[in-house]
């Protein structure tokens, strides 16, 4: 009886830990995508400033736009949107983050993330 009770309590604690860890990793993937996007844009801006200081503004602007466009594309691949909000896949399961705000502008209601 003592062993059954010990095994049951250990299993319960393990299951709670898995639930908490699973929620954290789903949220961490989204935070990681945001962090990576901000780093890419920051690097693109630093490269742009360095190129402008070197004197080639036209080439710097073109490459800055390309870098930001690539960062946006990567971010959308990592965190996708549908009509209900963001979603991403992890361990074969789909996680959703719904819209956080409704805006009214120019006669239209729009959802903002």
N, C-alpha and C positions, 0 to 999 in steps of 0.2 A: 504494500500500500504506500509505503514511504517513497519507494522508487517511482511509482506511478504519479504521485503528487509532484515529485521533483521534476520528472520529465515533462509533465503538463505545464508547470510554471516556466521552465526553460523554453518550451515551445511557444508559449504565449509571449514572452519577452522577445524572442527572436522574430515572431510575426509582427509585433508592433514596430520593431526596429526596421524591418523590411518595408513596412508601409511608410514610415517617416522618411527613410532613405529614398524610396521611389518618388515621393512628392518633391523632395529636395533636388533630385537629379533632373526632373522634368523642368523645374523652375530654373535650374542652373544652366540648362541648355539655352534657354531664352536669354538669360543674362550674358552668357558667353557670346551669343550672336550679336547682341547689342554692343558689347565691349569690343569685339572684333571689328564691327562696322565703324565705331568711333575711332579706333586706332588706324584703320585704313584711310579714313577721311583726314585725320590729323597728319598722317604721313604724306598724303597727297598735297595738303596745304603747305607743309614744310618744304616739299620738293618745289612747289610753285614759287614760294618766296625766294628760295635759293636760285632758281632759274631767272626770276625777274631781276634779282641783284646782279646776276651775270650778264643781263642785258637783252635777253631774247624773250620779250613779253608774249609775242604771238604763239611761239612754240610752247611756252609755259602754260598759257591759257588752254591750248588744245589738249596738252597732256594732262592738265589738272581735270578738265571735264571728262576725259577718258577714264582717269583713275577713279573719280567719284562715281561715274556710271558703272564701272566694274564693281565697286564696293556696294552699290545699291543692288546690283544683280546677285552678288554673293549673299547679301542679307536676305533677299527675297527667297533664295534657294534654301537658306537655313531656317528662316521663319516665314511661312507662307500665309497668305490671306485668302479668305473666302468671304461670302456675304455675311457670315456670322462673326467674323473676327480673325485673329491669328490662329494657326494650327501648326503643329509639328509632330513628327513621328519619333517615337523612342521605344525600343524593345518591342516592335511590332504593334504598338498601341498608339492611337491618335490622341493628342492632348490639345485642348482648345483654350484660348484666352479670348473672351468676348470683348466687344467694344466697350470703351470706358466712358464715352461722352457723346452726346448728341449735340449738333450745332445747327442753328437756323441761319441761313445766309442767302440773300438774293431770292427769297421765296422757296428755298429748298431746305429740307432737313438732311443733314449728312451725319454719318457716324464717324467719330474720330477715335483712334486707338490710344 
